[in-house]
Amino acid sequence: MADLLSTPRIQTPHLDAFTSKTVRLIGRVTQLRGEQATIDCSGALTAILNRDAHLTVGHAVEIVGKVNSDLSVKVLRATDLGREGEIDWASIDAVVDATHRYNEIFYSTD
């Protein structure tokens, strides 16, 4: 049951290992195009937005979403974290690294 609630923190290089899974990521909104956004999360990814997602270019965002087979992310929830300059990106990188280094604590690899 814990696996159903697990949303491991990832970045763009991890997408292919989490196809069809729900994940959590923090990145910078670089472009908005209708119902899609480009997010820089240690690499560019395409986010498929829902109606509740209100993103702003140049702001940081936390996304909880499902990774599609084309490695885009279908947004389930998006939280605006404010201007990108107010985010400690090195700390986010460290948390993602720890999540995958000690994955048995954070998520199942099954």
Secondary structure as GFF3:
##gff-version 3
##sequence-region A 1 110
A	DSSP	alpha_helix	2	5	.	.	.	ID=ss1
A	DSSP	three_ten_helix	12	18	.	.	.	ID=ss2
A	DSSP	beta_strand	22	33	.	.	.	ID=ss3
A	DSSP	beta_strand	36	40	.	.	.	ID=ss4
A	DSSP	beta_strand	44	48	.	.	.	ID=ss5
A	DSSP	beta_strand	59	67	.	.	.	ID=ss6
A	DSSP	beta_strand	73	83	.	.	.	ID=ss7
A	DSSP	three_ten_helix	84	86	.	.	.	ID=ss8
A	DSSP	alpha_helix	89	101	.	.	.	ID=ss9
A	DSSP	alpha_helix	103	106	.	.	.	ID=ss10
###
